[in-house]
Each structure stands twice: as C-alpha cells, then as structure tokens.
Amino acid sequence: MPFGGGNKCGVCQKTVYFAEEVQCDGKSFHKSCFLCMVCKKNLDSTTVAVHGEEIYCKACYAKKYGPKGYGYGQGAGTLSMDKGEALGIKQDEQGSHRPTNNPNTSKFAQKFGGSEVCPRCSQAVYAAEKVVGAGKAWHKSCFRCAKCGKGLESTTLADKDGEIFCKGCYAKNFGPKGFGFGQGAGALAYSQ
C-alpha cells in the first residue's frame, strides 16, 4: 500500500480508501469509477468484463470483442443489427453474392444440400419439422386433413390422389354412396 492510506484507482489513478474500494482482477477502483468504459453503467462482480486494462459491462464487451455476424444478438432468438461503429469497430466490405448456376450438382449436394418439399405448402421440409405420411414428407403444421383441418397421425390418415384426409372425411367424400351406407353401429357395410 502506498503512503496515505490505499491503492491507486485503476481508472482515475487517485488513492482508493477501504470504505470506497471495489476490487476487480487484482486492481482497486473507487465505487464511483467502477463504470463501463463505453456506456458508463455502474458495474458489479456479475456484470463486469475485463479486457486488458479496460472494464466494460458484458453487453458493450460483447459488441466490441464478441463474435460478429448473423445470429449474435442480445438475447434468446434475437439478431442485433448494431454493427458497433460507436465502439470504433470497422466493418469489412464483402463482395456481392454470386450464386452458381451449375445444373450438374454432385450426388453429395443432391443428397445433403437440398431437402424434401412439403406437398401441402411446397416449402422445404427439414428434419426437425418432418412428419412422414402417405409416402411423403410433410411439415408438422401441414399434416392435417385436407377437408376439415384436423391434425393427423400416421395411423389416422387416408390418402387419395396425393392428398391426406382424416378417416371420417375420407369416408364421407370417397366412400361408397347410397342407401344403407351410413356411419356408426348398425350401418350396412359394403361387401363384394
């Protein structure tokens, strides 16, 4: 300890007395100096991030020194559009995207590059949302009766001409017609 009572503050370099001392990374700070270098928010042991001789809140530290690009936002499922210019971060300019027009893709690209298409909405079906029924891949949200919209399972569906139906709608629309072909107990059954 230097003469006069305490260590020197890591920010203002003045003496820090015990009653006003905050320690971080082996250094002493005044409580009033223990602020983020960028946004000036008060810091504590749970919100501080140290980089060399500088102290930051975790948000400013992440903006300045964290990963950059798509998906690195400020919370679950967010995308930050802040490029960090206020922190002195310069963005690299990238050339324009030029997709390939090669019609002869390799077998590897055909197998792993593309995905199956949902017959209901004509969008790509990925493994996490895939349900197989009637020999095709469907989105979970599209795996519904074409007539009534009821959710289906592989055991409760009937298919006709590439479309899927619940068994009730299938019977009403495509089952045998005429007197005696009702539904429920006591109804006549079609036999040949």
N, C-alpha and C positions, 0 to 999 in steps of 0.2 A: 504494500500500500504506500502511495506517495505521501509525503508530509502534508498535513492539512486535512486528513480525515478519510479519503476514499479513493477509489479507482477513477479513471477518466472515462467519460461517456463515449461510446462508440460512434455517436453522431456529432455532438457539439464539442467534444473533447474537454469539457469542463468537469470538475470534480463531482462525483456522484456519492452522496451520503447514504448511509444504510437505510434510512426511512423512505427514500425515494428511488431505491435501486431495483432494477429488473435485470436479471441475468439471462443471457441467451448465447449459446455457442461459445462459452468461456469468456464473454465480454460483458461489461456492465453498461447499463443505459439508464437515463432518467425515465421515469414513467411517462413524462410529457414528450420525450424524444423517441419513445418506442412506437414509431409510426411507420406505415408503409412508405417506401421511397417514392411511389407513384401517386397513389390516391390519398395518402395521408390519413388513412383509417387507423384507429388505435389497434394495437396488436396484443396478443397474449400467447401463451405457450401452445395453444391449439390452432392458432391462425397464422403464425409466423412461418416464413420460408426464407432461408438464408442462402445468399449467393455471393461468395467471396466475402467482402466487407459490407455488403448491402443487405438490408432486410426488406421484405415485401409481405403483403398479405398473399394468401395462396392463390387468389384469383389473378392478381397482377403478375405474380411469379409465373403462373401457367400461361398467361398471354405472352409474356416476354420470353420465357425459356422453355415452355412446354411444346408438345408436338403441334404441328400446323396441318391444316387440310380438312377435308370433309369429315364430319362426324365428331370433331373435337370441340364440343360446346361447353356450356356451363351447367350441366345437369343431365339427368337421365333423358335420353332421346332428343336432345337439342343440338342445334347446329349454330355455332357462333359465326356471325358474319363480320365480326371485328377483326381486322387484319393486323392490328397492333401498331399503326402508324404513330399514334400518340406516344408510344413507348420507344420510338426510334427504330422500329423493325422495318426493313425494306423488303418488298415482295419481289421474287424472281419472276420475270416475264416469261411466259411459256408460249411456244408457237401454237398456231391453230391446230385443232384436231383434224386428222385426215384419216377417215375410215378406209379400210381396204375393201376392194370390190372383187376379191378373188372368189369365183364361183366353185373352185375345186378345193374346198376345205378338207383338211386331213380327217381321217377316221377318228382321231383323238378329239379334234374340235367338234365334230358332229356328235360324238358321244357325250363329252363333258362341257362343251361350250354352249350348247343350246339346251332347251328344256321342252317338255311336252306342253301342248296347248290345250286349255280347257275348252270342251265343245260348247259350253253354255255362253261364255263371255269372250272367247277367242284370245285370252291373255295367257302368258306363260304361267305354268304351274311348277312351283318349286317344292322340294321335298318336305319342308315344314308345313305346307298347307295342302298337301296332296292326299286325295281320297280316290281309291280305285273302285270303279263300278261299271258294269256293262262293258268291260274290256278297255276302258278309257280312264285317263287321269282327270280329276275334277278338283276345283278349289273346294274347301270345306263349305264355304258360304254359297257356292253354286250347286252343291249336291242336294238338290231339292226337287220335289215333284214339279213337272212342267205345267200341270193344271192348277193344283191348289197351293203350291209353295211349301208344303210340309217337308221338314227335314227328313232325309232318308238315311238308311244304313244299308250295307251291302245285303243284308238278309230281308229287307223290307221293300226292295225295289223291283220293278218290272221294266224292261226296256222295249221300245218299239221304234224302229227306224232311226236309231242313234240318239233318241231322247229317253229320259228316265221318268218314271211315274211311281207314285205310291200304288200299292196293290188295289186300293179302293177305286182310285181314278182310272187305273188301267182296266179294271173290270167294267166300270160304267161306260167307258169310251170304246173299248176294243173287245170286250167280252161278247158272248152270244146274246142275241136280241130276241125278243118275242115273249109271248105269254108264258109264265111259269119260270122265267129266268130271273128271279128276284135275288135278293141277298139276305142272308141270315138263315136261322134254323127253319126247316120245313120247306125251303125253296127247292125247286127242281134243279137237278144238276144235268148238264149236258153230257150225253154219252153217245158213243157211236156203235 
